């Protein structure tokens, strides 16, 4: 499915359930954060090897949480007329300026730390 098809599918799913009334920007942003936290919780207190085991052993749960995050991101964009493709392209231009290859290659420091 293309991005627009995913958004349309989510829109139809929510309209069938009369959920538009609950999907204001605040609550959708909370949903993004909550679902991301549920993903993060799967890795809490895990080291390198345990992280890999978690990915292997809880793959379906991880996929479900990622899908939940994506659902809320797409729904937020749909409800607020945000073109995610355009927004990502614009952000990548900003990131390229903040993180020039010659200064950050192989370095994970934030743009104001190098």
N, C-alpha and C positions, 0 to 999 in steps of 0.2 A: 504494500500500500504506500502511496505517496503521502507526504505530510498533510496536504489538504484533504485527502481521503480519510486520514486518521481523525483530523479535526471534525470533519462532517459526521463521521461515525459517532464520535463522542457527543457532538451536539444533538444528534438524533436520540442517542441513548438517554441523555439527560432530559430532553424535551418529553420523551415518552413517560418519564417518571415525574414530571413537573418539578424538576430540581433547579430551574433557573432562579427561582425565588431565594435559594440558599447560596447561590454562587456569585456573591459579590467579591470585589477584589481582596478585601481583608480575609474572608473565609477561604478563598482559593489559595491565597498566599500561606495561610496557616496550614492548609492541606499539603502544599508543597513541602513545607518545613517538617510537618509531622511525619509524612511518608519518608522523607529523606532521613529523619531521625530513626525511623524503624529499620531502615537499611543499615545505618551506622551502628545500631545496637547489635546487629548480628556479628560485628567485628570487635565489639568492646572487649578489652583486656586480652586480645589475641596477639601473639607474636607472628613472625614470618611464616613458619611452618603451619601454625594453627590457622592463619588466614587462608592459606592454600587449601587446607582440609575443609574449612568452612565453605569455600567456594565450591569444592567438589561435593561435599555432603549436603549442603543446603542450597544447591543451585536453583531449584524451583522456587524456594522462598525468596531468594535474592532476585530472581527474575520477576516475581510478583511485586516486590517492593519497588524495583526499578520501573515497572509498568505503572504502578500507582503514582510515582513521582511524575512520570511522563503524562499520565492522564491529567493531573492537576496543572501541569505546565501548559499543555495543549488547551485545556479548558479555560485557563486564565487568558491565554492569548485570544481564543475564540470570543470570549465574552467581552473583551476589551479592545477588539479590533487591532491586535498587534500582529504584524507580519513577522513571524519568527525567522524566516529565511533572511529577510532584509535586516532584522535586528542582529542576527548572528553575523552576517557579513559585515555590518557596520562595526560591531564589537571586535571582530577579528582585525580590522584595519587599525582600530585603537590599540589592540594588544600588540600588533606588529610594531607600532611606534613606541610603546612602553617597553617592549622586550626585544630589542634588536638582536639578531642572531649573533653578531660579533661580540656582544657583551654578555649574553646569557646562555650561550650554547653549553650544555652540560652543567648548568648551574640552576638550582631551584630557589634562589633568593628572590624576594619580592623586588619589584622594579625600583623601589627607593632604597634598596640595600646593597646594590652592586656598584 
